[in-house]
Amino acid sequence: MRNVLVTGAKGFIGQNLVLALRRDPCIDVIGVDLDTPEVELSRGLAVCDIVFHLAGINRPLKEEECEDGNVG
């Protein structure tokens, strides 16, 4: 069994990746997003074998939001 953590799991790409990964019975998916409690993220990171980091801001209202949300 592989534990896979997906950040941005509720986003467009994240949602579709989670659906695809869940088709494989050998993969346990841990989806996290902005509303995921930090303790759940920490637990997921402690047990995961693979991380797909898809979280980010793709349509910022201000240019600095993009840098803060994606770089910071």
Summary of the structure (lengths in Angstrom):
residues: 72
radius of gyration: 13.2
end to end distance: 32.8
largest distance: 42.1
contacts: 175
relative contact order: 0.25
helix: 39%
strand: 22%
